[in-house]
Amino acid sequence: MELNFEKGNGLIPVIVQDAITQRVLMLGYMDEEALAVTKESGVVTFYSRSRQRLWTKGEESGNFLTVRQIIEDCDGDTLLIKALPSGPVCHTGKDTCFNEDNDPALMDDINFLAYLEEIVIDRREHPIDGSYTNHLFSRGINKIAQKVGEEAVELVIEAMTENKSLFLGEAADLLYHVLVLLAQKNIRLSEVVEVLKKRHSR
């Protein structure tokens, strides 16, 4: 669909959402040039109505928004950009321009597991040098599956002891490596949960 910039006198509203936590971060405006620069650079760039010029979010603070996905709405006159913030988004120093926290540590347990899954998937699609997750992906499915097996055995061994701390550590290791294995096979955690739901209803 071709975007309709004329409806907003050359500008379209842009909602920016954290690509991993799904938290809405801010609202800005783009003209055609700002959108072109955003696509080319991979960093969110707006058109400032007050300054009457392009401005890249983070050009002064260093808290850039790295683009992960750009989605048009059904009418072609609004954009949703999913991005990764490198720091607080609001000029006040808050995580978002809506005064909401975007700290994963504040998530409930289920949402944090989903957040971790998104990080693993993002590492697969956008590798980072030195990332252990990317090291696992580079070794392929056989090595990842083997690692899951090793972590499962280590968890079983710790289950035979009375050291809760070590047991929890091994349980966390197993969950993490299962997420990597799922991502490698292009399977979402929600698909596994769906199987559990069906079994639960029996």
C-alpha positions in Angstrom: 0.0 0.0 0.0 1.3 3.5 -0.8 1.5 5.8 2.2 -0.8 8.8 2.2 1.3 11.8 3.3 -1.2 14.3 1.9 -3.8 13.6 4.5 -1.6 15.0 7.2 -0.1 17.9 5.1 3.0 15.9 4.3 3.3 14.2 7.6 2.2 10.9 9.1 2.1 9.9 12.7 4.5 7.2 13.8 4.0 5.0 16.9 7.2 3.5 18.2 7.0 0.3 20.1 9.8 -1.7 21.9 10.4 -4.7 19.6 11.0 -7.0 22.5 8.9 -5.8 25.5 6.1 -4.5 23.2 5.9 -1.4 25.4 4.7 1.8 23.4 7.7 4.2 23.6 6.6 7.4 21.9 4.8 9.1 19.1 6.5 11.2 16.4 5.9 12.4 12.8 7.6 11.6 9.5 7.6 13.1 6.1 8.7 11.1 3.1 12.4 12.1 3.5 12.4 11.1 7.2 11.0 7.7 6.3 13.6 7.2 3.6 16.4 8.1 6.0 15.0 5.7 8.6 14.9 2.8 6.2 18.4 3.5 4.9 20.1 4.1 8.2 18.1 1.6 10.3 17.7 4.3 13.0 14.4 6.1 13.6 14.5 9.6 12.2 11.5 12.0 12.5 10.5 15.3 11.1 10.4 17.9 13.9 7.4 20.1 13.6 8.9 22.7 16.0 12.4 22.7 14.4 11.1 22.3 10.9 13.8 19.8 10.1 14.7 16.1 10.2 16.0 14.9 13.6 17.3 11.4 14.5 16.0 10.3 17.9 19.0 10.1 20.1 21.2 12.5 18.1 21.7 14.6 21.3 21.2 12.0 24.1 22.8 9.0 22.3 19.6 7.0 23.1 18.9 5.9 19.5 16.0 3.7 18.3 17.3 0.8 16.1 14.6 -0.3 13.7 13.4 -3.9 13.7 10.2 -3.6 11.7 8.1 -1.0 10.0 4.4 -1.7 9.7 1.7 0.4 7.8 -1.8 0.7 9.1 -4.9 -0.3 7.2 -5.5 3.2 5.8 -1.8 3.9 4.8 -1.7 7.0 6.9 0.0 5.8 10.1 3.1 3.8 10.8 4.0 1.4 13.6 7.8 1.0 14.1 9.1 -1.7 16.3 12.6 -0.7 17.5 15.2 -1.4 20.1 15.9 1.6 22.4 19.5 2.1 23.5 18.4 4.1 26.6 15.5 6.1 28.0 13.3 7.4 25.2 11.7 10.5 26.7 13.6 13.8 27.0 12.6 13.8 30.7 14.8 10.7 31.3 11.8 8.3 31.5 11.8 5.0 29.7 8.8 6.1 27.6 7.1 9.3 26.7 4.0 8.0 28.5 5.8 7.8 31.9 5.7 4.0 31.9 8.6 1.8 33.0 10.2 -0.4 30.3 12.4 -2.4 32.6 12.2 -6.2 32.0 13.0 -6.8 35.6 9.6 -5.4 36.5 7.7 -7.9 34.3 5.8 -10.8 35.8 7.4 -14.2 35.3 5.4 -15.2 32.2 6.0 -12.0 30.4 9.7 -12.1 31.3 10.0 -15.5 29.7 8.3 -14.2 26.5 10.8 -11.2 26.7 13.7 -13.6 26.9 12.3 -15.5 23.9 12.2 -12.3 21.9 15.8 -11.5 22.7 16.9 -15.0 21.6 15.0 -14.6 18.3 16.5 -11.1 17.8 20.0 -12.5 18.3 19.3 -15.1 15.6 18.0 -12.5 13.1 20.5 -9.8 14.1 23.8 -11.4 15.3 26.0 -9.6 17.8 29.7 -10.2 18.1 30.6 -12.0 21.3 27.1 -13.1 22.0 26.9 -16.6 23.6 23.5 -17.0 22.0 24.9 -16.3 18.5 27.7 -18.7 19.3 25.1 -21.4 19.9 23.3 -20.6 16.7 26.5 -20.8 14.7 27.1 -24.4 15.9 23.8 -25.6 14.3 20.9 -27.7 15.4 22.8 -30.8 16.4 25.1 -29.0 18.8 22.2 -26.9 20.3 20.2 -30.1 20.9 23.2 -31.7 22.5 23.6 -28.7 24.8 20.0 -29.0 25.8 20.6 -32.7 26.7 23.7 -31.8 28.7 21.8 -29.1 30.7 19.0 -31.6 31.4 21.4 -34.1 32.8 23.1 -31.4 34.9 19.6 -30.5 36.3 18.9 -34.1 37.1 22.2 -34.4 39.0 21.5 -31.2 41.0 18.0 -32.5 41.8 19.7 -35.3 43.8 21.4 -32.7 46.1 20.1 -30.3 48.7 21.7 -27.2 47.0 18.7 -25.1 46.0 20.8 -22.4 44.5 22.7 -24.7 42.1 19.5 -26.5 41.2 17.8 -23.2 40.3 20.8 -22.2 38.2 20.7 -25.5 36.2 16.9 -25.1 35.8 17.5 -21.6 34.4 20.2 -22.9 32.1 17.9 -25.6 30.7 15.0 -23.2 30.1 17.3 -20.8 28.2 18.8 -23.5 26.0 15.4 -24.8 25.2 14.4 -21.3 24.0 17.5 -21.3 21.8 16.5 -24.7 20.4 12.9 -23.6 19.7 14.2 -20.5 17.9 16.6 -22.6 15.8 13.6 -24.7 14.7 11.4 -21.6 14.2 9.0 -22.7 16.9 7.5 -20.2 19.3 7.1 -20.9 23.0 3.4 -20.2 22.6 3.1 -23.3 20.4 4.5 -25.4 23.3 2.1 -23.7 25.7 -0.8 -24.5 23.3 0.1 -28.2 23.6 0.1 -28.0 27.4 -3.3 -26.3 27.3 -4.8 -29.1 25.2 -3.4 -31.7 27.6 -4.7 -29.8 30.6 -8.2 -29.8 29.2 -8.3 -33.6 28.9 
